[in-house]
């Protein structure tokens, strides 16, 4: 017997033999992986094989894939697994971005993807293209957004991720997750400026960073300066801190 919600038609597909036997969408997880490299905000993309029978052969795409119900006990677990496969990084900053779904985003059928974005330092990071990718590489975000030719709706997902990141950077400590530790305050300020795409007023930057109490000193760092700068690392890598106000542009810029 098919159970029925009062006032609604029974959910039953053609040929179904049980109430829960109905067509299901493809379910995937995609990860927008950001870093700062060569003084630019960059995103990790994978190239789909050109000789594959899957959609968008040869196109660049966000790393991701289907949820594996035998390995992933949650969407977050799937995102962490995909991130580890592509970068070898097990525990970076990872945040859920949103969900995209529809009958036309994947020519194979109705599909839904759950997108995350990650922040990792690129230095000394060994990328892995995986079995289902022809190549993997970092791309400057602004260049990708100016000429979006990504597979599926990944250009739209990337745009949303960039907007989310730049909005949150205005009032949080997120850029610190993009730096290898230890780092200096001038390096942190430059990372803020790269992500925001504009200069930041230097006069209050140091005061704000130290007052937020999310950094700890690790000793002076070797440099060519006569006064070696102090090095810092994050006290807590599980979440960013929130500042009471947004950043102001650098005076005179």
C-alpha positions in Angstrom: 0.0 0.0 0.0 1.3 3.4 -1.0 1.2 5.9 1.9 -0.3 9.3 1.0 0.0 12.7 2.6 -3.5 14.2 3.0 -4.3 16.5 0.1 -1.2 15.5 -1.9 -0.8 12.8 -4.6 1.2 9.7 -3.7 4.9 9.9 -4.5 5.3 7.0 -6.9 7.2 6.6 -10.1 6.2 4.6 -13.1 6.6 0.9 -12.3 7.3 1.7 -8.7 6.6 -1.1 -6.2 7.2 0.9 -3.0 6.3 4.3 -1.7 10.0 5.3 -1.6 10.8 3.9 -5.1 11.1 7.1 -7.2 13.7 8.6 -9.6 16.5 10.1 -7.7 18.9 12.9 -9.0 22.6 12.6 -9.3 24.2 13.9 -6.1 27.6 15.4 -6.2 29.9 17.6 -4.1 32.1 20.3 -5.6 34.9 22.2 -3.8 36.1 25.7 -4.7 39.7 25.6 -3.5 41.3 29.1 -3.1 44.9 30.1 -2.4 47.1 33.1 -2.9 49.9 32.5 -5.3 52.1 34.9 -7.2 50.4 37.8 -5.5 47.0 36.8 -6.9 43.9 35.0 -5.6 43.8 31.6 -7.4 41.4 28.7 -7.7 42.2 25.1 -8.3 40.7 23.5 -11.5 40.8 20.0 -12.9 40.6 19.2 -16.6 38.1 16.6 -17.7 39.5 13.9 -20.0 39.1 14.8 -23.7 38.4 11.3 -24.8 35.8 10.5 -22.1 32.2 9.7 -22.7 31.2 11.9 -19.7 29.9 15.4 -20.3 32.1 18.4 -21.1 35.2 16.5 -22.4 38.4 18.6 -22.2 36.7 21.4 -20.1 38.1 22.7 -16.9 36.0 22.2 -13.8 35.9 22.5 -10.1 37.2 19.4 -8.3 34.5 17.2 -7.0 32.5 14.1 -7.7 29.6 11.9 -6.7 28.7 11.1 -3.1 29.9 7.6 -2.2 27.4 6.3 0.3 29.8 3.6 1.5 32.6 6.2 2.2 30.8 9.5 3.0 28.6 9.7 6.1 27.8 13.4 5.3 28.2 16.0 2.6 31.1 17.5 4.6 32.8 14.1 4.7 32.5 13.9 0.9 34.0 17.4 0.5 36.9 16.6 2.8 37.5 13.4 0.8 37.6 15.2 -2.5 39.8 17.9 -1.1 42.3 15.3 0.2 42.3 13.5 -3.1 43.2 16.6 -5.1 45.5 18.4 -2.7 46.7 16.0 0.0 45.5 18.5 2.6 43.3 16.9 5.3 42.1 19.8 7.4 42.0 23.2 5.8 39.4 25.9 6.3 36.2 24.4 4.7 32.8 26.1 4.5 29.5 25.1 2.8 28.6 27.5 0.1 25.3 26.4 -1.2 23.4 24.0 -3.5 22.7 24.0 -7.2 20.3 21.7 -8.9 18.1 21.2 -12.0 17.2 19.1 -14.9 19.5 20.9 -17.4 22.8 21.4 -15.5 24.0 17.9 -16.4 23.1 16.3 -19.7 23.0 12.9 -18.0 19.9 13.8 -16.1 18.5 15.7 -13.1 21.4 16.5 -10.8 22.2 18.4 -7.6 25.5 19.5 -6.3 26.4 20.8 -2.9 29.3 23.3 -3.1 32.0 24.1 -0.5 34.9 26.5 -0.5 38.3 25.8 1.0 41.2 28.1 1.9 44.7 26.6 1.8 48.3 27.9 1.5 49.8 26.8 -1.9 53.4 26.7 -0.9 54.9 23.2 -1.0 51.5 21.8 -2.0 51.7 18.8 -4.3 48.6 18.6 -6.5 47.2 15.3 -7.7 45.1 15.1 -10.8 43.4 11.8 -9.9 42.2 9.0 -12.1 39.4 10.9 -13.7 41.3 14.1 -14.6 43.6 15.0 -17.5 45.3 17.8 -15.6 45.1 19.9 -12.5 46.3 23.5 -12.0 45.9 26.8 -10.3 44.2 29.7 -12.2 43.9 33.3 -11.4 40.3 33.9 -10.3 39.8 37.2 -12.1 40.9 35.7 -15.4 38.6 32.7 -15.0 35.7 35.0 -14.2 36.3 37.2 -17.2 36.2 34.2 -19.6 34.0 31.6 -17.9 34.1 28.4 -19.9 33.9 25.9 -17.1 32.0 22.7 -17.2 28.4 22.4 -16.0 27.5 25.5 -14.0 30.8 25.8 -12.3 31.4 29.3 -13.4 28.3 30.4 -11.5 29.4 28.5 -8.4 32.9 30.0 -8.6 31.3 33.5 -8.9 29.2 32.9 -5.8 32.3 31.6 -3.9 34.4 34.6 -4.7 31.6 37.0 -3.7 31.1 35.0 -0.4 34.8 35.1 0.3 35.4 38.8 -0.4 32.3 39.7 1.6 33.5 37.7 4.7 37.1 39.0 4.4 35.8 42.5 5.0 35.0 41.6 8.7 36.8 38.3 9.5 40.2 36.7 9.8 39.8 34.4 6.8 42.9 35.5 4.9 45.1 34.0 7.6 44.0 30.6 6.5 45.6 31.3 3.1 49.1 31.7 4.6 51.7 29.1 5.6 52.8 29.5 9.2 54.5 31.3 10.6 53.6 34.5 8.8 54.2 38.2 9.5 51.7 41.0 9.9 52.8 42.7 6.6 52.3 39.3 4.8 48.8 39.0 6.3 47.9 42.6 5.3 49.1 41.9 1.7 46.9 38.7 1.6 43.9 40.8 2.7 44.6 43.2 -0.2 45.0 40.4 -2.7 41.7 38.8 -1.8 39.8 42.1 -1.6 41.4 43.4 -4.8 42.2 46.8 -3.2 44.6 48.3 -0.7 43.8 48.3 3.0 44.6 51.2 5.4 47.8 50.2 7.2 47.5 52.5 10.2 45.0 50.4 12.0 45.7 47.0 10.6 48.2 45.9 13.1 46.1 47.1 16.0 43.0 45.3 14.7 44.8 42.0 14.2 46.4 41.9 17.6 43.3 43.2 19.4 41.2 40.4 17.9 43.3 37.9 19.9 43.4 35.2 17.2 47.1 35.2 16.7 50.0 33.9 18.8 53.6 34.8 18.6 56.1 32.1 17.5 59.3 34.1 17.6 61.2 36.2 15.1 61.5 35.1 11.5 64.7 35.2 9.6 64.9 38.0 7.1 67.3 40.4 5.4 66.2 43.2 7.7 68.3 44.3 10.6 65.2 43.8 12.8 63.7 40.4 12.1 59.9 40.5 12.0 57.8 38.7 14.5 56.1 35.5 13.3 52.6 34.5 14.1 50.2 31.5 13.8 46.5 31.0 14.4 45.4 30.0 17.8 42.4 28.2 16.5 42.1 26.9 12.9 38.5 25.7 13.2 36.8 29.0 12.5 37.7 32.7 11.8 37.1 35.5 14.2 34.7 38.3 13.5 35.7 41.9 13.6 33.4 44.7 14.9 33.7 46.7 11.7 34.8 46.3 8.1 38.1 47.4 6.6 38.7 50.8 5.2 40.6 51.4 1.9 44.2 52.7 2.3 44.2 56.5 2.6 45.0 58.3 -0.6 44.4 55.2 -2.7 
